[in-house]
Amino acid sequence: MYPSVTPPRQVKIGDAAAFAGTTPRAIRHYHEIGLLPEPERGVDGRRYGYEDMIRILWVRKMAGAGISLDDMRAAFDESRRMEQILSRLEETLAAREAEIKRQRAAVQRLQAVGSPLGLLSELVTDRLGHLPPSVLRASDVEALLVTERIFGPLGAAIQASVFIVLATHPDLRAEQDRLDAAEAALDDGVEPDDPRVEELAVQRCAQQLALDQAIEATGLDRAEEKLFEIYDADLKGEEDTQMSAFEAVNKMPYGFSPARVRCTELTAQLLAEAYSAHS
């Protein structure tokens, strides 16, 4: 007759942790937050029985499902709250899933484009996808980055028309560079009432009208109209990261001189008059 082997009714914390696939430190934390009743101490430390082990295993299962420790405690204490907990968890997981989806799409665009342009929204990347990466300047991409922050993907995608024209019209690009340099020179001690400020504003207005004409001639304006049609709820998910133009002006460290600010204001006035006359 073989002697019977009786398994131990209780085990030490290390054995309990190993069986449950966790650590003694985690089990001690369960005790500290009241999630797991603390067993009485024996001469060689805590001892865990069958019910303790079942509790630890359920905790591990719930943790694997994404349930927080606080919600676990509530679930053990009041089973009727479990439905509320799971409903809230489902919403959290759905939001996390959508965020992961957006992140993966951004990584895939970055891989496909092979430049920082791929980090911008899909609307902007697709708009410029047919252009060789070397055609767009770093300053172009930076401008789109700022515009997307202020006006969202749709605003940046519309602004992309300007960079498409500049990339395909060397004469307009050369004039743009000249005007940019002249505008930057206004920061070198030029007074706002200096005649050069108004002269540059007139030239900047003429340049913008020339860009508008080129955009219309190449059919990019019709493509812009389609952007409004495809700008659906998925793309609008980034709207919560935007800020108003007023906030942007006050927070973005432009550091423009009063003369340069005055030139920008005059240019806007001239363009408004030109557009009003055209309509």
KELUMVO-456787 format. One record per residue (C-alpha): residue number from 1; z, y, x. Coordinates in nm, 4 decimals, always signed. Layout:
<sites>
{site NUM {Z Y X}}
...
</sites>
This chain:
<sites>
{site 1 {+0.0000 +0.0000 +0.0000}}
{site 2 {-0.1093 +0.3329 +0.1419}}
{site 3 {+0.1357 +0.6226 +0.1462}}
{site 4 {+0.0399 +0.9075 -0.0893}}
{site 5 {-0.0503 +1.2431 +0.0646}}
{site 6 {+0.0799 +1.5421 -0.1255}}
{site 7 {-0.0985 +1.8760 -0.0460}}
{site 8 {+0.1284 +2.1681 +0.0305}}
{site 9 {+0.2296 +2.3648 -0.2774}}
{site 10 {+0.2301 +2.6910 -0.0815}}
{site 11 {+0.0456 +2.8249 +0.2222}}
{site 12 {+0.0928 +3.1067 +0.4697}}
{site 13 {-0.0961 +3.4363 +0.4368}}
{site 14 {-0.3403 +3.3442 +0.7124}}
{site 15 {-0.4426 +3.0243 +0.5359}}
{site 16 {-0.4674 +3.2025 +0.2013}}
{site 17 {-0.6916 +3.4702 +0.3538}}
{site 18 {-0.9124 +3.2138 +0.5286}}
{site 19 {-0.9606 +3.0135 +0.2092}}
{site 20 {-1.0455 +3.3218 +0.0030}}
{site 21 {-1.2816 +3.4617 +0.2665}}
{site 22 {-1.0805 +3.7737 +0.3344}}
{site 23 {-0.8190 +3.8933 +0.5821}}
{site 24 {-0.4389 +3.9049 +0.5844}}
{site 25 {-0.4660 +4.2822 +0.6107}}
{site 26 {-0.6651 +4.2941 +0.2860}}
{site 27 {-0.4105 +4.0758 +0.1067}}
{site 28 {-0.1287 +4.3026 +0.2256}}
{site 29 {-0.3243 +4.5960 +0.0850}}
{site 30 {-0.3506 +4.4177 -0.2502}}
{site 31 {+0.0289 +4.3960 -0.2473}}
{site 32 {+0.0681 +4.7669 -0.1589}}
{site 33 {-0.1464 +4.8874 -0.4501}}
{site 34 {+0.0061 +4.6475 -0.6994}}
{site 35 {-0.3052 +4.4366 -0.7438}}
{site 36 {-0.1394 +4.1171 -0.6247}}
{site 37 {+0.2280 +4.0398 -0.6893}}
{site 38 {+0.4090 +3.9963 -0.3626}}
{site 39 {+0.5606 +3.6480 -0.3255}}
{site 40 {+0.9073 +3.5934 -0.1978}}
{site 41 {+0.9465 +3.5689 +0.1764}}
{site 42 {+1.0536 +3.2450 +0.3312}}
{site 43 {+1.1978 +3.1948 +0.6739}}
{site 44 {+0.8454 +3.1969 +0.8198}}
{site 45 {+0.6962 +3.4767 +0.6082}}
{site 46 {+0.5213 +3.5016 +0.2741}}
{site 47 {+0.4097 +3.1855 +0.1016}}
{site 48 {+0.1248 +3.1747 -0.1509}}
{site 49 {+0.0957 +2.9261 -0.4343}}
{site 50 {-0.1875 +2.8180 -0.6620}}
{site 51 {-0.1641 +3.1162 -0.9010}}
{site 52 {-0.1593 +3.3594 -0.6084}}
{site 53 {-0.4725 +3.1984 -0.4687}}
{site 54 {-0.6501 +3.2167 -0.8051}}
{site 55 {-0.5666 +3.5872 -0.8261}}
{site 56 {-0.7001 +3.6501 -0.4768}}
{site 57 {-1.0217 +3.4620 -0.5551}}
{site 58 {-1.0769 +3.6688 -0.8719}}
{site 59 {-1.0198 +3.9861 -0.6739}}
{site 60 {-1.2821 +3.8766 -0.4227}}
{site 61 {-1.5297 +3.7970 -0.7002}}
{site 62 {-1.4775 +4.1333 -0.8672}}
{site 63 {-1.5104 +4.3140 -0.5346}}
{site 64 {-1.8410 +4.1343 -0.4820}}
{site 65 {-1.9565 +4.2692 -0.8196}}
{site 66 {-1.8735 +4.6222 -0.7091}}
{site 67 {-1.5615 +4.6710 -0.9208}}
{site 68 {-1.3158 +4.9075 -0.7546}}
{site 69 {-0.9614 +4.8025 -0.6720}}
{site 70 {-0.8199 +5.0510 -0.9242}}
{site 71 {-1.0436 +4.9126 -1.1979}}
{site 72 {-0.9418 +4.5584 -1.1044}}
{site 73 {-0.5770 +4.6469 -1.1578}}
{site 74 {-0.6581 +4.7929 -1.4995}}
{site 75 {-0.8657 +4.4869 -1.5865}}
{site 76 {-0.5799 +4.2517 -1.5016}}
{site 77 {-0.3304 +4.4611 -1.6961}}
{site 78 {-0.5486 +4.5343 -2.0001}}
{site 79 {-0.8364 +4.2953 -2.0589}}
{site 80 {-0.9682 +4.5120 -2.3443}}
{site 81 {-1.0615 +4.7830 -2.0898}}
{site 82 {-1.2920 +4.5473 -1.9039}}
{site 83 {-1.5880 +4.6383 -2.1243}}
{site 84 {-1.5447 +5.0080 -2.0419}}
{site 85 {-1.5107 +4.9294 -1.6731}}
{site 86 {-1.8268 +4.7208 -1.6678}}
{site 87 {-2.0205 +4.9819 -1.8644}}
{site 88 {-1.9226 +5.2495 -1.6123}}
{site 89 {-2.0036 +5.0166 -1.3239}}
{site 90 {-2.3482 +4.9453 -1.4712}}
{site 91 {-2.4226 +5.3181 -1.4804}}
{site 92 {-2.3071 +5.3575 -1.1198}}
{site 93 {-2.5173 +5.0650 -1.0005}}
{site 94 {-2.8237 +5.1925 -1.1880}}
{site 95 {-2.7887 +5.5331 -1.0195}}
{site 96 {-2.7430 +5.3664 -0.6819}}
{site 97 {-3.0476 +5.1466 -0.7448}}
{site 98 {-3.2590 +5.4531 -0.8273}}
{site 99 {-3.1380 +5.6259 -0.5116}}
{site 100 {-3.2248 +5.3223 -0.2981}}
{site 101 {-3.5680 +5.3152 -0.4618}}
{site 102 {-3.6239 +5.6808 -0.3665}}
{site 103 {-3.5029 +5.6153 -0.0129}}
{site 104 {-3.7344 +5.3189 +0.0327}}
{site 105 {-4.0277 +5.5216 -0.0988}}
{site 106 {-3.9469 +5.7974 +0.1529}}
{site 107 {-3.9319 +5.5471 +0.4392}}
{site 108 {-4.2631 +5.3936 +0.3314}}
{site 109 {-4.4267 +5.7377 +0.3156}}
{site 110 {-4.2903 +5.8201 +0.6592}}
{site 111 {-4.4330 +5.4959 +0.7964}}
{site 112 {-4.7714 +5.5567 +0.6335}}
{site 113 {-4.8041 +5.9221 +0.7327}}
{site 114 {-4.6508 +5.8878 +1.0773}}
{site 115 {-4.5124 +6.2427 +1.0828}}
{site 116 {-4.2198 +6.4387 +0.9339}}
{site 117 {-4.4516 +6.5259 +0.6456}}
{site 118 {-4.3720 +6.1814 +0.5090}}
{site 119 {-4.0126 +6.2885 +0.4457}}
{site 120 {-4.1248 +6.5384 +0.1835}}
{site 121 {-4.1704 +6.4331 -0.1767}}
{site 122 {-4.4486 +6.2004 -0.2821}}
{site 123 {-4.6188 +6.4848 -0.4683}}
{site 124 {-4.6513 +6.6873 -0.1474}}
{site 125 {-4.7366 +6.3937 +0.0795}}
{site 126 {-5.0144 +6.2716 -0.1496}}
{site 127 {-5.1540 +6.6246 -0.1723}}
{site 128 {-5.1955 +6.6456 +0.2039}}
{site 129 {-5.2529 +6.2771 +0.2733}}
{site 130 {-5.6257 +6.3142 +0.3366}}
{site 131 {-5.5716 +6.5591 +0.6219}}
{site 132 {-5.5311 +6.4283 +0.9788}}
{site 133 {-5.1676 +6.4796 +1.0900}}
{site 134 {-5.2857 +6.6864 +1.3875}}
{site 135 {-5.4458 +6.9460 +1.1568}}
{site 136 {-5.1186 +7.0574 +1.0041}}
{site 137 {-4.8941 +7.2621 +1.2265}}
{site 138 {-4.5208 +7.2065 +1.2564}}
{site 139 {-4.4689 +7.5514 +1.1042}}
{site 140 {-4.6794 +7.4456 +0.8021}}
{site 141 {-4.4589 +7.1425 +0.7396}}
{site 142 {-4.1460 +7.3544 +0.7911}}
{site 143 {-4.2693 +7.6039 +0.5311}}
{site 144 {-4.3273 +7.3199 +0.2846}}
{site 145 {-3.9787 +7.1875 +0.3587}}
{site 146 {-3.8233 +7.5243 +0.2714}}
{site 147 {-4.0412 +7.5704 -0.0375}}
{site 148 {-3.9514 +7.2240 -0.1653}}
{site 149 {-3.5845 +7.3084 -0.1228}}
{site 150 {-3.6196 +7.6293 -0.3261}}
{site 151 {-3.8902 +7.5514 -0.5817}}
{site 152 {-3.8944 +7.1720 -0.5818}}
{site 153 {-4.1774 +6.9222 -0.5185}}
{site 154 {-4.4157 +7.0935 -0.7614}}
{site 155 {-4.3798 +7.4313 -0.5897}}
{site 156 {-4.4345 +7.2784 -0.2467}}
{site 157 {-4.7349 +7.0780 -0.3692}}
{site 158 {-4.8958 +7.3959 -0.5016}}
{site 159 {-4.8217 +7.5777 -0.1760}}
{site 160 {-4.9950 +7.2904 +0.0053}}
{site 161 {-5.3268 +7.4312 -0.1191}}
{site 162 {-5.2834 +7.7215 +0.1226}}
{site 163 {-5.2372 +7.4902 +0.4185}}
{site 164 {-5.5344 +7.2765 +0.3146}}
{site 165 {-5.7514 +7.5895 +0.3145}}
{site 166 {-5.6104 +7.7108 +0.6466}}
{site 167 {-5.6736 +7.3687 +0.8001}}
{site 168 {-6.0371 +7.3693 +0.6852}}
{site 169 {-6.1264 +7.7384 +0.7290}}
{site 170 {-6.0893 +7.8485 +1.0931}}
{site 171 {-6.1603 +8.2132 +1.0104}}
{site 172 {-5.8804 +8.2296 +0.7554}}
{site 173 {-5.6463 +8.0512 +0.9951}}
{site 174 {-5.7236 +8.3022 +1.2697}}
{site 175 {-5.6551 +8.5941 +1.0354}}
{site 176 {-5.3332 +8.4306 +0.9177}}
{site 177 {-5.2162 +8.3958 +1.2783}}
{site 178 {-5.2982 +8.7611 +1.3483}}
{site 179 {-5.1065 +8.8785 +1.0433}}
{site 180 {-4.8089 +8.6556 +1.1240}}
{site 181 {-4.7905 +8.8024 +1.4732}}
{site 182 {-4.8211 +9.1575 +1.3425}}
{site 183 {-4.5516 +9.0931 +1.0836}}
{site 184 {-4.3177 +8.9477 +1.3458}}
{site 185 {-4.3728 +9.2611 +1.5549}}
{site 186 {-4.2191 +9.4673 +1.2740}}
{site 187 {-3.8823 +9.3267 +1.3814}}
{site 188 {-3.9093 +9.5143 +1.7117}}
{site 189 {-3.7535 +9.8433 +1.6044}}
{site 190 {-4.0192 +9.9505 +1.3539}}
{site 191 {-3.8886 +10.1759 +1.0743}}
{site 192 {-3.9541 +10.0805 +0.7091}}
{site 193 {-4.1514 +10.4020 +0.6496}}
{site 194 {-4.3768 +10.3459 +0.9506}}
{site 195 {-4.7451 +10.3627 +0.8387}}
{site 196 {-4.8048 +10.0242 +1.0003}}
{site 197 {-4.5826 +9.8612 +0.7386}}
{site 198 {-4.8000 +9.9680 +0.4462}}
{site 199 {-5.1187 +9.8968 +0.6413}}
{site 200 {-5.0044 +9.5441 +0.7140}}
{site 201 {-4.9063 +9.4922 +0.3498}}
{site 202 {-5.2607 +9.5854 +0.2440}}
{site 203 {-5.4040 +9.3386 +0.4963}}
{site 204 {-5.1627 +9.0661 +0.3900}}
{site 205 {-5.2613 +9.1187 +0.0270}}
{site 206 {-5.6307 +9.0942 +0.1171}}
{site 207 {-5.5633 +8.7727 +0.3090}}
{site 208 {-5.3847 +8.6163 +0.0134}}
{site 209 {-5.6706 +8.7081 -0.2192}}
{site 210 {-5.9140 +8.5511 +0.0275}}
{site 211 {-5.7020 +8.2358 +0.0319}}
{site 212 {-5.6994 +8.2312 -0.3483}}
{site 213 {-6.0762 +8.2625 -0.3517}}
{site 214 {-6.1136 +7.9751 -0.1050}}
{site 215 {-5.8731 +7.7604 -0.3098}}
{site 216 {-6.0824 +7.8227 -0.6206}}
{site 217 {-6.4110 +7.7613 -0.4370}}
{site 218 {-6.2942 +7.4232 -0.3076}}
{site 219 {-6.1606 +7.3142 -0.6477}}
{site 220 {-5.8003 +7.3005 -0.5304}}
{site 221 {-5.6939 +7.5122 -0.8260}}
{site 222 {-5.8094 +7.2384 -1.0621}}
{site 223 {-5.6095 +6.9877 -0.8613}}
{site 224 {-5.3071 +7.2120 -0.9058}}
{site 225 {-5.3498 +7.1937 -1.2826}}
{site 226 {-5.3344 +6.8153 -1.2613}}
{site 227 {-5.0093 +6.8400 -1.0693}}
{site 228 {-4.8393 +6.9713 -1.3821}}
{site 229 {-4.9628 +6.6681 -1.5745}}
{site 230 {-4.8258 +6.4112 -1.3296}}
{site 231 {-4.5003 +6.5948 -1.2660}}
{site 232 {-4.2870 +6.3532 -1.4688}}
{site 233 {-3.9177 +6.2708 -1.4889}}
{site 234 {-3.9225 +6.0525 -1.1769}}
{site 235 {-4.0380 +6.3408 -0.9599}}
{site 236 {-3.7951 +6.5794 -1.1264}}
{site 237 {-3.5083 +6.3673 -0.9977}}
{site 238 {-3.4862 +6.5915 -0.6940}}
{site 239 {-3.4231 +6.9079 -0.8972}}
{site 240 {-3.0484 +6.8857 -0.8466}}
{site 241 {-3.0977 +6.9590 -0.4759}}
{site 242 {-3.2754 +7.2883 -0.5420}}
{site 243 {-3.1372 +7.6391 -0.5421}}
{site 244 {-3.2576 +7.9635 -0.6895}}
{site 245 {-3.4822 +8.1970 -0.4907}}
{site 246 {-3.2017 +8.4536 -0.4946}}
{site 247 {-2.9591 +8.2042 -0.3410}}
{site 248 {-3.2165 +8.1066 -0.0806}}
{site 249 {-3.2747 +8.4638 +0.0311}}
{site 250 {-2.9014 +8.5130 +0.0762}}
{site 251 {-2.8312 +8.1801 +0.2456}}
{site 252 {-3.1398 +8.1138 +0.4599}}
{site 253 {-3.0946 +8.2804 +0.8039}}
{site 254 {-3.4251 +8.4649 +0.8119}}
{site 255 {-3.2919 +8.7735 +0.9927}}
{site 256 {-3.5890 +8.9903 +0.8958}}
{site 257 {-3.5798 +9.3592 +0.9822}}
{site 258 {-3.5826 +9.6239 +0.7046}}
{site 259 {-3.9436 +9.6988 +0.7999}}
{site 260 {-4.0452 +9.3384 +0.7544}}
{site 261 {-3.8631 +9.3130 +0.4228}}
{site 262 {-4.0365 +9.6317 +0.3092}}
{site 263 {-4.3745 +9.4866 +0.4077}}
{site 264 {-4.3033 +9.1764 +0.1993}}
{site 265 {-4.2046 +9.3879 -0.1000}}
{site 266 {-4.5181 +9.6035 -0.0742}}
{site 267 {-4.7356 +9.2936 -0.0427}}
{site 268 {-4.5807 +9.1478 -0.3585}}
{site 269 {-4.6438 +9.4731 -0.5458}}
{site 270 {-5.0060 +9.4891 -0.4343}}
{site 271 {-5.0650 +9.1270 -0.5297}}
{site 272 {-4.9069 +9.1784 -0.8714}}
{site 273 {-5.1403 +9.4737 -0.9325}}
{site 274 {-5.4423 +9.2770 -0.8135}}
{site 275 {-5.3617 +8.9768 -1.0313}}
{site 276 {-5.2972 +9.2009 -1.3306}}
{site 277 {-5.6313 +9.3748 -1.2852}}
{site 278 {-5.8097 +9.0412 -1.2464}}
{site 279 {-5.6615 +8.8971 -1.5654}}
</sites>
